[in-house]
Amino acid sequence: MTSRPVVFVLLQDKNVFQITHKIIVTNTIKAAPGTIRGDFAIDASKTIIHVSDSEKSAKIEIERFFNSKKI
């Protein structure tokens, strides 16, 4: 989030963590084709995409990056 332009997306669904983790995959080396890291990551030491790992983390990150009046 510090070396390139960043696009922030706020998703809401009852299964949002399970759904997003299927297409994002945490480990770049193990990421299969069809996942964001599998298709686009070229360096395991750099994060191409981030997703909150829990509702608690999401709340902190939403407060950090989004204006609550505009949500």
mmCIF file of the N, C-alpha and C atoms, coordinates in Angstrom:
data_MODEL
# 
_entry.id   MODEL 
# 
loop_
_atom_site.group_PDB 
_atom_site.id 
_atom_site.type_symbol 
_atom_site.label_atom_id 
_atom_site.label_alt_id 
_atom_site.label_comp_id 
_atom_site.label_asym_id 
_atom_site.label_entity_id 
_atom_site.label_seq_id 
_atom_site.pdbx_PDB_ins_code 
_atom_site.Cartn_x 
_atom_site.Cartn_y 
_atom_site.Cartn_z 
_atom_site.occupancy 
_atom_site.B_iso_or_equiv 
_atom_site.pdbx_formal_charge 
_atom_site.auth_seq_id 
_atom_site.auth_comp_id 
_atom_site.auth_asym_id 
_atom_site.auth_atom_id 
_atom_site.pdbx_PDB_model_num 
ATOM 1   N N  . MET A 1 1  ? 0.813   -1.191  0.000   1.00 0.00 ? 1  MET A N  1 
ATOM 2   C CA . MET A 1 1  ? 0.000   0.000   0.000   1.00 0.00 ? 1  MET A CA 1 
ATOM 3   C C  . MET A 1 1  ? 0.859   1.258   0.000   1.00 0.00 ? 1  MET A C  1 
ATOM 4   N N  . THR A 1 2  ? 2.160   1.104   0.035   1.00 0.00 ? 2  THR A N  1 
ATOM 5   C CA . THR A 1 2  ? 3.006   2.290   0.089   1.00 0.00 ? 2  THR A CA 1 
ATOM 6   C C  . THR A 1 2  ? 3.827   2.513   -1.178  1.00 0.00 ? 2  THR A C  1 
ATOM 7   N N  . SER A 1 3  ? 3.870   1.548   -2.093  1.00 0.00 ? 3  SER A N  1 
ATOM 8   C CA . SER A 1 3  ? 4.751   1.693   -3.245  1.00 0.00 ? 3  SER A CA 1 
ATOM 9   C C  . SER A 1 3  ? 4.037   1.922   -4.569  1.00 0.00 ? 3  SER A C  1 
ATOM 10  N N  . ARG A 1 4  ? 2.755   1.785   -4.627  1.00 0.00 ? 4  ARG A N  1 
ATOM 11  C CA . ARG A 1 4  ? 2.004   1.916   -5.880  1.00 0.00 ? 4  ARG A CA 1 
ATOM 12  C C  . ARG A 1 4  ? 0.680   2.626   -5.625  1.00 0.00 ? 4  ARG A C  1 
ATOM 13  N N  . PRO A 1 5  ? 0.017   3.028   -6.689  1.00 0.00 ? 5  PRO A N  1 
ATOM 14  C CA . PRO A 1 5  ? -1.365  3.508   -6.491  1.00 0.00 ? 5  PRO A CA 1 
ATOM 15  C C  . PRO A 1 5  ? -2.203  2.389   -5.884  1.00 0.00 ? 5  PRO A C  1 
ATOM 16  N N  . VAL A 1 6  ? -3.170  2.764   -5.086  1.00 0.00 ? 6  VAL A N  1 
ATOM 17  C CA . VAL A 1 6  ? -3.989  1.791   -4.368  1.00 0.00 ? 6  VAL A CA 1 
ATOM 18  C C  . VAL A 1 6  ? -5.465  2.024   -4.681  1.00 0.00 ? 6  VAL A C  1 
ATOM 19  N N  . VAL A 1 7  ? -6.195  0.945   -4.853  1.00 0.00 ? 7  VAL A N  1 
ATOM 20  C CA . VAL A 1 7  ? -7.639  1.006   -5.022  1.00 0.00 ? 7  VAL A CA 1 
ATOM 21  C C  . VAL A 1 7  ? -8.248  0.292   -3.815  1.00 0.00 ? 7  VAL A C  1 
ATOM 22  N N  . PHE A 1 8  ? -9.095  0.986   -3.087  1.00 0.00 ? 8  PHE A N  1 
ATOM 23  C CA . PHE A 1 8  ? -9.751  0.402   -1.926  1.00 0.00 ? 8  PHE A CA 1 
ATOM 24  C C  . PHE A 1 8  ? -11.171 0.007   -2.307  1.00 0.00 ? 8  PHE A C  1 
ATOM 25  N N  . VAL A 1 9  ? -11.573 -1.191  -1.888  1.00 0.00 ? 9  VAL A N  1 
ATOM 26  C CA . VAL A 1 9  ? -12.914 -1.693  -2.171  1.00 0.00 ? 9  VAL A CA 1 
ATOM 27  C C  . VAL A 1 9  ? -13.500 -2.199  -0.863  1.00 0.00 ? 9  VAL A C  1 
ATOM 28  N N  . LEU A 1 10 ? -14.714 -1.829  -0.609  1.00 0.00 ? 10 LEU A N  1 
ATOM 29  C CA . LEU A 1 10 ? -15.407 -2.280  0.589   1.00 0.00 ? 10 LEU A CA 1 
ATOM 30  C C  . LEU A 1 10 ? -16.511 -3.237  0.162   1.00 0.00 ? 10 LEU A C  1 
ATOM 31  N N  . LEU A 1 11 ? -16.405 -4.498  0.577   1.00 0.00 ? 11 LEU A N  1 
ATOM 32  C CA . LEU A 1 11 ? -17.383 -5.525  0.220   1.00 0.00 ? 11 LEU A CA 1 
ATOM 33  C C  . LEU A 1 11 ? -18.186 -5.917  1.448   1.00 0.00 ? 11 LEU A C  1 
ATOM 34  N N  . GLN A 1 12 ? -19.442 -6.241  1.223   1.00 0.00 ? 12 GLN A N  1 
ATOM 35  C CA . GLN A 1 12 ? -20.294 -6.660  2.328   1.00 0.00 ? 12 GLN A CA 1 
ATOM 36  C C  . GLN A 1 12 ? -21.118 -7.866  1.904   1.00 0.00 ? 12 GLN A C  1 
ATOM 37  N N  . ASP A 1 13 ? -21.043 -8.927  2.671   1.00 0.00 ? 13 ASP A N  1 
ATOM 38  C CA . ASP A 1 13 ? -21.817 -10.144 2.442   1.00 0.00 ? 13 ASP A CA 1 
ATOM 39  C C  . ASP A 1 13 ? -21.670 -11.009 3.680   1.00 0.00 ? 13 ASP A C  1 
ATOM 40  N N  . LYS A 1 14 ? -22.635 -11.859 3.945   1.00 0.00 ? 14 LYS A N  1 
ATOM 41  C CA . LYS A 1 14 ? -22.533 -12.694 5.146   1.00 0.00 ? 14 LYS A CA 1 
ATOM 42  C C  . LYS A 1 14 ? -21.351 -13.654 5.081   1.00 0.00 ? 14 LYS A C  1 
ATOM 43  N N  . ASN A 1 15 ? -20.876 -14.003 3.869   1.00 0.00 ? 15 ASN A N  1 
ATOM 44  C CA . ASN A 1 15 ? -19.745 -14.916 3.704   1.00 0.00 ? 15 ASN A CA 1 
ATOM 45  C C  . ASN A 1 15 ? -18.548 -14.231 3.050   1.00 0.00 ? 15 ASN A C  1 
ATOM 46  N N  . VAL A 1 16 ? -18.414 -12.941 3.242   1.00 0.00 ? 16 VAL A N  1 
ATOM 47  C CA . VAL A 1 16 ? -17.394 -12.175 2.521   1.00 0.00 ? 16 VAL A CA 1 
ATOM 48  C C  . VAL A 1 16 ? -15.975 -12.676 2.783   1.00 0.00 ? 16 VAL A C  1 
ATOM 49  N N  . PHE A 1 17 ? -15.642 -13.085 3.972   1.00 0.00 ? 17 PHE A N  1 
ATOM 50  C CA . PHE A 1 17 ? -14.279 -13.537 4.259   1.00 0.00 ? 17 PHE A CA 1 
ATOM 51  C C  . PHE A 1 17 ? -13.972 -14.856 3.548   1.00 0.00 ? 17 PHE A C  1 
ATOM 52  N N  . GLN A 1 18 ? -14.912 -15.784 3.577   1.00 0.00 ? 18 GLN A N  1 
ATOM 53  C CA . GLN A 1 18 ? -14.713 -17.064 2.903   1.00 0.00 ? 18 GLN A CA 1 
ATOM 54  C C  . GLN A 1 18 ? -14.626 -16.882 1.381   1.00 0.00 ? 18 GLN A C  1 
ATOM 55  N N  . ILE A 1 19 ? -15.478 -16.054 0.828   1.00 0.00 ? 19 ILE A N  1 
ATOM 56  C CA . ILE A 1 19 ? -15.499 -15.831 -0.621  1.00 0.00 ? 19 ILE A CA 1 
ATOM 57  C C  . ILE A 1 19 ? -14.223 -15.152 -1.094  1.00 0.00 ? 19 ILE A C  1 
ATOM 58  N N  . THR A 1 20 ? -13.838 -14.079 -0.439  1.00 0.00 ? 20 THR A N  1 
ATOM 59  C CA . THR A 1 20 ? -12.652 -13.340 -0.884  1.00 0.00 ? 20 THR A CA 1 
ATOM 60  C C  . THR A 1 20 ? -11.377 -14.146 -0.700  1.00 0.00 ? 20 THR A C  1 
ATOM 61  N N  . HIS A 1 21 ? -11.277 -14.932 0.344   1.00 0.00 ? 21 HIS A N  1 
ATOM 62  C CA . HIS A 1 21 ? -10.061 -15.728 0.539   1.00 0.00 ? 21 HIS A CA 1 
ATOM 63  C C  . HIS A 1 21 ? -9.917  -16.829 -0.509  1.00 0.00 ? 21 HIS A C  1 
ATOM 64  N N  . LYS A 1 22 ? -11.005 -17.286 -1.098  1.00 0.00 ? 22 LYS A N  1 
ATOM 65  C CA . LYS A 1 22 ? -10.925 -18.286 -2.167  1.00 0.00 ? 22 LYS A CA 1 
ATOM 66  C C  . LYS A 1 22 ? -10.303 -17.705 -3.431  1.00 0.00 ? 22 LYS A C  1 
ATOM 67  N N  . ILE A 1 23 ? -10.617 -16.445 -3.743  1.00 0.00 ? 23 ILE A N  1 
ATOM 68  C CA . ILE A 1 23 ? -10.077 -15.863 -4.976  1.00 0.00 ? 23 ILE A CA 1 
ATOM 69  C C  . ILE A 1 23 ? -8.769  -15.103 -4.763  1.00 0.00 ? 23 ILE A C  1 
ATOM 70  N N  . ILE A 1 24 ? -8.439  -14.830 -3.530  1.00 0.00 ? 24 ILE A N  1 
ATOM 71  C CA . ILE A 1 24 ? -7.216  -14.072 -3.265  1.00 0.00 ? 24 ILE A CA 1 
ATOM 72  C C  . ILE A 1 24 ? -6.050  -14.991 -2.909  1.00 0.00 ? 24 ILE A C  1 
ATOM 73  N N  . VAL A 1 25 ? -6.224  -15.963 -2.081  1.00 0.00 ? 25 VAL A N  1 
ATOM 74  C CA . VAL A 1 25 ? -5.197  -16.914 -1.649  1.00 0.00 ? 25 VAL A CA 1 
ATOM 75  C C  . VAL A 1 25 ? -4.010  -16.172 -1.017  1.00 0.00 ? 25 VAL A C  1 
ATOM 76  N N  . THR A 1 26 ? -3.714  -16.485 0.212   1.00 0.00 ? 26 THR A N  1 
ATOM 77  C CA . THR A 1 26 ? -2.678  -15.772 0.957   1.00 0.00 ? 26 THR A CA 1 
ATOM 78  C C  . THR A 1 26 ? -1.269  -16.054 0.457   1.00 0.00 ? 26 THR A C  1 
ATOM 79  N N  . ASN A 1 27 ? -0.951  -17.289 0.161   1.00 0.00 ? 27 ASN A N  1 
ATOM 80  C CA . ASN A 1 27 ? 0.406   -17.670 -0.209  1.00 0.00 ? 27 ASN A CA 1 
ATOM 81  C C  . ASN A 1 27 ? 0.615   -17.544 -1.716  1.00 0.00 ? 27 ASN A C  1 
ATOM 82  N N  . THR A 1 28 ? 1.431   -16.594 -2.131  1.00 0.00 ? 28 THR A N  1 
ATOM 83  C CA . THR A 1 28 ? 1.686   -16.357 -3.560  1.00 0.00 ? 28 THR A CA 1 
ATOM 84  C C  . THR A 1 28 ? 2.253   -17.584 -4.251  1.00 0.00 ? 28 THR A C  1 
ATOM 85  N N  . ILE A 1 29 ? 3.124   -18.322 -3.594  1.00 0.00 ? 29 ILE A N  1 
ATOM 86  C CA . ILE A 1 29 ? 3.756   -19.498 -4.180  1.00 0.00 ? 29 ILE A CA 1 
ATOM 87  C C  . ILE A 1 29 ? 2.720   -20.599 -4.460  1.00 0.00 ? 29 ILE A C  1 
ATOM 88  N N  . LYS A 1 30 ? 1.729   -20.749 -3.588  1.00 0.00 ? 30 LYS A N  1 
ATOM 89  C CA . LYS A 1 30 ? 0.721   -21.799 -3.729  1.00 0.00 ? 30 LYS A CA 1 
ATOM 90  C C  . LYS A 1 30 ? -0.522  -21.350 -4.491  1.00 0.00 ? 30 LYS A C  1 
ATOM 91  N N  . ALA A 1 31 ? -0.577  -20.086 -4.902  1.00 0.00 ? 31 ALA A N  1 
ATOM 92  C CA . ALA A 1 31 ? -1.774  -19.557 -5.552  1.00 0.00 ? 31 ALA A CA 1 
ATOM 93  C C  . ALA A 1 31 ? -1.983  -20.186 -6.926  1.00 0.00 ? 31 ALA A C  1 
ATOM 94  N N  . ALA A 1 32 ? -3.150  -20.729 -7.136  1.00 0.00 ? 32 ALA A N  1 
ATOM 95  C CA . ALA A 1 32 ? -3.489  -21.399 -8.396  1.00 0.00 ? 32 ALA A CA 1 
ATOM 96  C C  . ALA A 1 32 ? -3.918  -20.386 -9.456  1.00 0.00 ? 32 ALA A C  1 
ATOM 97  N N  . PRO A 1 33 ? -3.790  -20.760 -10.727 1.00 0.00 ? 33 PRO A N  1 
ATOM 98  C CA . PRO A 1 33 ? -4.328  -19.907 -11.783 1.00 0.00 ? 33 PRO A CA 1 
ATOM 99  C C  . PRO A 1 33 ? -5.817  -19.661 -11.535 1.00 0.00 ? 33 PRO A C  1 
ATOM 100 N N  . GLY A 1 34 ? -6.262  -18.475 -11.839 1.00 0.00 ? 34 GLY A N  1 
ATOM 101 C CA . GLY A 1 34 ? -7.651  -18.116 -11.587 1.00 0.00 ? 34 GLY A CA 1 
ATOM 102 C C  . GLY A 1 34 ? -7.834  -17.338 -10.307 1.00 0.00 ? 34 GLY A C  1 
ATOM 103 N N  . THR A 1 35 ? -6.815  -17.320 -9.451  1.00 0.00 ? 35 THR A N  1 
ATOM 104 C CA . THR A 1 35 ? -6.848  -16.481 -8.256  1.00 0.00 ? 35 THR A CA 1 
ATOM 105 C C  . THR A 1 35 ? -6.094  -15.196 -8.580  1.00 0.00 ? 35 THR A C  1 
ATOM 106 N N  . ILE A 1 36 ? -6.332  -14.155 -7.826  1.00 0.00 ? 36 ILE A N  1 
ATOM 107 C CA . ILE A 1 36 ? -5.680  -12.871 -8.115  1.00 0.00 ? 36 ILE A CA 1 
ATOM 108 C C  . ILE A 1 36 ? -4.168  -12.995 -8.012  1.00 0.00 ? 36 ILE A C  1 
ATOM 109 N N  . ARG A 1 37 ? -3.676  -13.607 -6.962  1.00 0.00 ? 37 ARG A N  1 
ATOM 110 C CA . ARG A 1 37 ? -2.221  -13.776 -6.835  1.00 0.00 ? 37 ARG A CA 1 
ATOM 111 C C  . ARG A 1 37 ? -1.677  -14.762 -7.856  1.00 0.00 ? 37 ARG A C  1 
ATOM 112 N N  . GLY A 1 38 ? -2.421  -15.814 -8.142  1.00 0.00 ? 38 GLY A N  1 
ATOM 113 C CA . GLY A 1 38 ? -1.977  -16.799 -9.126  1.00 0.00 ? 38 GLY A CA 1 
ATOM 114 C C  . GLY A 1 38 ? -1.855  -16.217 -10.524 1.00 0.00 ? 38 GLY A C  1 
ATOM 115 N N  . ASP A 1 39 ? -2.715  -15.297 -10.855 1.00 0.00 ? 39 ASP A N  1 
ATOM 116 C CA . ASP A 1 39 ? -2.704  -14.704 -12.192 1.00 0.00 ? 39 ASP A CA 1 
ATOM 117 C C  . ASP A 1 39 ? -1.822  -13.458 -12.309 1.00 0.00 ? 39 ASP A C  1 
ATOM 118 N N  . PHE A 1 40 ? -1.658  -12.705 -11.221 1.00 0.00 ? 40 PHE A N  1 
ATOM 119 C CA . PHE A 1 40 ? -1.016  -11.393 -11.346 1.00 0.00 ? 40 PHE A CA 1 
ATOM 120 C C  . PHE A 1 40 ? 0.236   -11.169 -10.503 1.00 0.00 ? 40 PHE A C  1 
ATOM 121 N N  . ALA A 1 41 ? 0.454   -11.941 -9.447  1.00 0.00 ? 41 ALA A N  1 
ATOM 122 C CA . ALA A 1 41 ? 1.622   -11.719 -8.591  1.00 0.00 ? 41 ALA A CA 1 
ATOM 123 C C  . ALA A 1 41 ? 2.880   -12.275 -9.255  1.00 0.00 ? 41 ALA A C  1 
ATOM 124 N N  . ILE A 1 42 ? 3.964   -11.517 -9.205  1.00 0.00 ? 42 ILE A N  1 
ATOM 125 C CA . ILE A 1 42 ? 5.234   -11.986 -9.765  1.00 0.00 ? 42 ILE A CA 1 
ATOM 126 C C  . ILE A 1 42 ? 6.347   -12.003 -8.722  1.00 0.00 ? 42 ILE A C  1 
ATOM 127 N N  . ASP A 1 43 ? 6.076   -11.472 -7.547  1.00 0.00 ? 43 ASP A N  1 
ATOM 128 C CA . ASP A 1 43 ? 7.093   -11.401 -6.498  1.00 0.00 ? 43 ASP A CA 1 
ATOM 129 C C  . ASP A 1 43 ? 6.435   -11.706 -5.162  1.00 0.00 ? 43 ASP A C  1 
ATOM 130 N N  . ALA A 1 44 ? 6.803   -12.814 -4.552  1.00 0.00 ? 44 ALA A N  1 
ATOM 131 C CA . ALA A 1 44 ? 6.191   -13.240 -3.286  1.00 0.00 ? 44 ALA A CA 1 
ATOM 132 C C  . ALA A 1 44 ? 6.491   -12.281 -2.141  1.00 0.00 ? 44 ALA A C  1 
ATOM 133 N N  . SER A 1 45 ? 7.496   -11.429 -2.290  1.00 0.00 ? 45 SER A N  1 
ATOM 134 C CA . SER A 1 45 ? 7.835   -10.509 -1.207  1.00 0.00 ? 45 SER A CA 1 
ATOM 135 C C  . SER A 1 45 ? 6.990   -9.237  -1.239  1.00 0.00 ? 45 SER A C  1 
ATOM 136 N N  . LYS A 1 46 ? 6.189   -9.065  -2.301  1.00 0.00 ? 46 LYS A N  1 
ATOM 137 C CA . LYS A 1 46 ? 5.344   -7.877  -2.406  1.00 0.00 ? 46 LYS A CA 1 
ATOM 138 C C  . LYS A 1 46 ? 3.884   -8.303  -2.474  1.00 0.00 ? 46 LYS A C  1 
ATOM 139 N N  . THR A 1 47 ? 3.047   -7.570  -1.792  1.00 0.00 ? 47 THR A N  1 
ATOM 140 C CA . THR A 1 47 ? 1.627   -7.896  -1.743  1.00 0.00 ? 47 THR A CA 1 
ATOM 141 C C  . THR A 1 47 ? 0.896   -7.188  -2.860  1.00 0.00 ? 47 THR A C  1 
ATOM 142 N N  . ILE A 1 48 ? 0.264   -7.959  -3.732  1.00 0.00 ? 48 ILE A N  1 
ATOM 143 C CA . ILE A 1 48 ? -0.501  -7.391  -4.837  1.00 0.00 ? 48 ILE A CA 1 
ATOM 144 C C  . ILE A 1 48 ? -1.927  -7.062  -4.402  1.00 0.00 ? 48 ILE A C  1 
ATOM 145 N N  . ILE A 1 49 ? -2.403  -7.739  -3.357  1.00 0.00 ? 49 ILE A N  1 
ATOM 146 C CA . ILE A 1 49 ? -3.774  -7.547  -2.880  1.00 0.00 ? 49 ILE A CA 1 
ATOM 147 C C  . ILE A 1 49 ? -3.833  -7.880  -1.392  1.00 0.00 ? 49 ILE A C  1 
ATOM 148 N N  . HIS A 1 50 ? -4.721  -7.202  -0.708  1.00 0.00 ? 50 HIS A N  1 
ATOM 149 C CA . HIS A 1 50 ? -4.898  -7.439  0.727   1.00 0.00 ? 50 HIS A CA 1 
ATOM 150 C C  . HIS A 1 50 ? -6.381  -7.619  1.009   1.00 0.00 ? 50 HIS A C  1 
ATOM 151 N N  . VAL A 1 51 ? -6.687  -8.496  1.911   1.00 0.00 ? 51 VAL A N  1 
ATOM 152 C CA . VAL A 1 51 ? -8.062  -8.675  2.379   1.00 0.00 ? 51 VAL A CA 1 
ATOM 153 C C  . VAL A 1 51 ? -8.019  -8.832  3.896   1.00 0.00 ? 51 VAL A C  1 
ATOM 154 N N  . SER A 1 52 ? -8.973  -8.233  4.559   1.00 0.00 ? 52 SER A N  1 
ATOM 155 C CA . SER A 1 52 ? -9.053  -8.384  6.014   1.00 0.00 ? 52 SER A CA 1 
ATOM 156 C C  . SER A 1 52 ? -9.287  -9.847  6.357   1.00 0.00 ? 52 SER A C  1 
ATOM 157 N N  . ASP A 1 53 ? -8.706  -10.291 7.457   1.00 0.00 ? 53 ASP A N  1 
ATOM 158 C CA . ASP A 1 53 ? -8.821  -11.696 7.836   1.00 0.00 ? 53 ASP A CA 1 
ATOM 159 C C  . ASP A 1 53 ? -9.952  -11.972 8.821   1.00 0.00 ? 53 ASP A C  1 
ATOM 160 N N  . SER A 1 54 ? -10.581 -10.922 9.318   1.00 0.00 ? 54 SER A N  1 
ATOM 161 C CA . SER A 1 54 ? -11.665 -11.107 10.283  1.00 0.00 ? 54 SER A CA 1 
ATOM 162 C C  . SER A 1 54 ? -12.518 -9.847  10.336  1.00 0.00 ? 54 SER A C  1 
ATOM 163 N N  . GLU A 1 55 ? -13.660 -9.961  10.950  1.00 0.00 ? 55 GLU A N  1 
ATOM 164 C CA . GLU A 1 55 ? -14.532 -8.798  11.106  1.00 0.00 ? 55 GLU A CA 1 
ATOM 165 C C  . GLU A 1 55 ? -13.853 -7.730  11.956  1.00 0.00 ? 55 GLU A C  1 
ATOM 166 N N  . LYS A 1 56 ? -13.125 -8.152  12.980  1.00 0.00 ? 56 LYS A N  1 
ATOM 167 C CA . LYS A 1 56 ? -12.418 -7.204  13.840  1.00 0.00 ? 56 LYS A CA 1 
ATOM 168 C C  . LYS A 1 56 ? -11.376 -6.414  13.036  1.00 0.00 ? 56 LYS A C  1 
ATOM 169 N N  . SER A 1 57 ? -10.578 -7.101  12.226  1.00 0.00 ? 57 SER A N  1 
ATOM 170 C CA . SER A 1 57 ? -9.583  -6.435  11.388  1.00 0.00 ? 57 SER A CA 1 
ATOM 171 C C  . SER A 1 57 ? -10.255 -5.526  10.365  1.00 0.00 ? 57 SER A C  1 
ATOM 172 N N  . ALA A 1 58 ? -11.349 -6.000  9.796   1.00 0.00 ? 58 ALA A N  1 
ATOM 173 C CA . ALA A 1 58 ? -12.071 -5.213  8.790   1.00 0.00 ? 58 ALA A CA 1 
ATOM 174 C C  . ALA A 1 58 ? -12.559 -3.891  9.374   1.00 0.00 ? 58 ALA A C  1 
ATOM 175 N N  . LYS A 1 59 ? -13.096 -3.924  10.572  1.00 0.00 ? 59 LYS A N  1 
ATOM 176 C CA . LYS A 1 59 ? -13.581 -2.694  11.205  1.00 0.00 ? 59 LYS A CA 1 
ATOM 177 C C  . LYS A 1 59 ? -12.458 -1.684  11.377  1.00 0.00 ? 59 LYS A C  1 
ATOM 178 N N  . ILE A 1 60 ? -11.292 -2.144  11.792  1.00 0.00 ? 60 ILE A N  1 
ATOM 179 C CA . ILE A 1 60 ? -10.129 -1.262  11.962  1.00 0.00 ? 60 ILE A CA 1 
ATOM 180 C C  . ILE A 1 60 ? -9.705  -0.683  10.621  1.00 0.00 ? 60 ILE A C  1 
ATOM 181 N N  . GLU A 1 61 ? -9.636  -1.516  9.602   1.00 0.00 ? 61 GLU A N  1 
ATOM 182 C CA . GLU A 1 61 ? -9.192  -1.074  8.280   1.00 0.00 ? 61 GLU A CA 1 
ATOM 183 C C  . GLU A 1 61 ? -10.219 -0.162  7.611   1.00 0.00 ? 61 GLU A C  1 
ATOM 184 N N  . ILE A 1 62 ? -11.488 -0.423  7.815   1.00 0.00 ? 62 ILE A N  1 
ATOM 185 C CA . ILE A 1 62 ? -12.529 0.449   7.265   1.00 0.00 ? 62 ILE A CA 1 
ATOM 186 C C  . ILE A 1 62 ? -12.409 1.840   7.872   1.00 0.00 ? 62 ILE A C  1 
ATOM 187 N N  . GLU A 1 63 ? -12.213 1.918   9.170   1.00 0.00 ? 63 GLU A N  1 
ATOM 188 C CA . GLU A 1 63 ? -12.040 3.214   9.832   1.00 0.00 ? 63 GLU A CA 1 
ATOM 189 C C  . GLU A 1 63 ? -10.795 3.934   9.324   1.00 0.00 ? 63 GLU A C  1 
ATOM 190 N N  . ARG A 1 64 ? -9.751  3.181   9.009   1.00 0.00 ? 64 ARG A N  1 
ATOM 191 C CA . ARG A 1 64 ? -8.488  3.757   8.553   1.00 0.00 ? 64 ARG A CA 1 
ATOM 192 C C  . ARG A 1 64 ? -8.596  4.324   7.139   1.00 0.00 ? 64 ARG A C  1 
ATOM 193 N N  . PHE A 1 65 ? -9.301  3.628   6.246   1.00 0.00 ? 65 PHE A N  1 
ATOM 194 C CA . PHE A 1 65 ? -9.260  3.981   4.837   1.00 0.00 ? 65 PHE A CA 1 
ATOM 195 C C  . PHE A 1 65 ? -10.530 4.602   4.259   1.00 0.00 ? 65 PHE A C  1 
ATOM 196 N N  . PHE A 1 66 ? -11.642 4.525   4.970   1.00 0.00 ? 66 PHE A N  1 
ATOM 197 C CA . PHE A 1 66 ? -12.896 5.037   4.433   1.00 0.00 ? 66 PHE A CA 1 
ATOM 198 C C  . PHE A 1 66 ? -13.485 6.104   5.339   1.00 0.00 ? 66 PHE A C  1 
ATOM 199 N N  . ASN A 1 67 ? -14.146 7.061   4.726   1.00 0.00 ? 67 ASN A N  1 
ATOM 200 C CA . ASN A 1 67 ? -14.877 8.081   5.459   1.00 0.00 ? 67 ASN A CA 1 
ATOM 201 C C  . ASN A 1 67 ? -16.245 7.492   5.806   1.00 0.00 ? 67 ASN A C  1 
ATOM 202 N N  . SER A 1 68 ? -16.524 7.307   7.078   1.00 0.00 ? 68 SER A N  1 
ATOM 203 C CA . SER A 1 68 ? -17.754 6.624   7.500   1.00 0.00 ? 68 SER A CA 1 
ATOM 204 C C  . SER A 1 68 ? -19.020 7.351   7.030   1.00 0.00 ? 68 SER A C  1 
ATOM 205 N N  . LYS A 1 69 ? -18.930 8.642   6.776   1.00 0.00 ? 69 LYS A N  1 
ATOM 206 C CA . LYS A 1 69 ? -20.094 9.399   6.299   1.00 0.00 ? 69 LYS A CA 1 
ATOM 207 C C  . LYS A 1 69 ? -20.437 9.050   4.854   1.00 0.00 ? 69 LYS A C  1 
ATOM 208 N N  . LYS A 1 70 ? -19.460 8.508   4.125   1.00 0.00 ? 70 LYS A N  1 
ATOM 209 C CA . LYS A 1 70 ? -19.683 8.201   2.710   1.00 0.00 ? 70 LYS A CA 1 
ATOM 210 C C  . LYS A 1 70 ? -19.995 6.721   2.462   1.00 0.00 ? 70 LYS A C  1 
ATOM 211 N N  . ILE A 1 71 ? -19.989 5.914   3.503   1.00 0.00 ? 71 ILE A N  1 
ATOM 212 C CA . ILE A 1 71 ? -20.258 4.474   3.342   1.00 0.00 ? 71 ILE A CA 1 
ATOM 213 C C  . ILE A 1 71 ? -21.753 4.247   3.282   1.00 0.00 ? 71 ILE A C  1 
# 
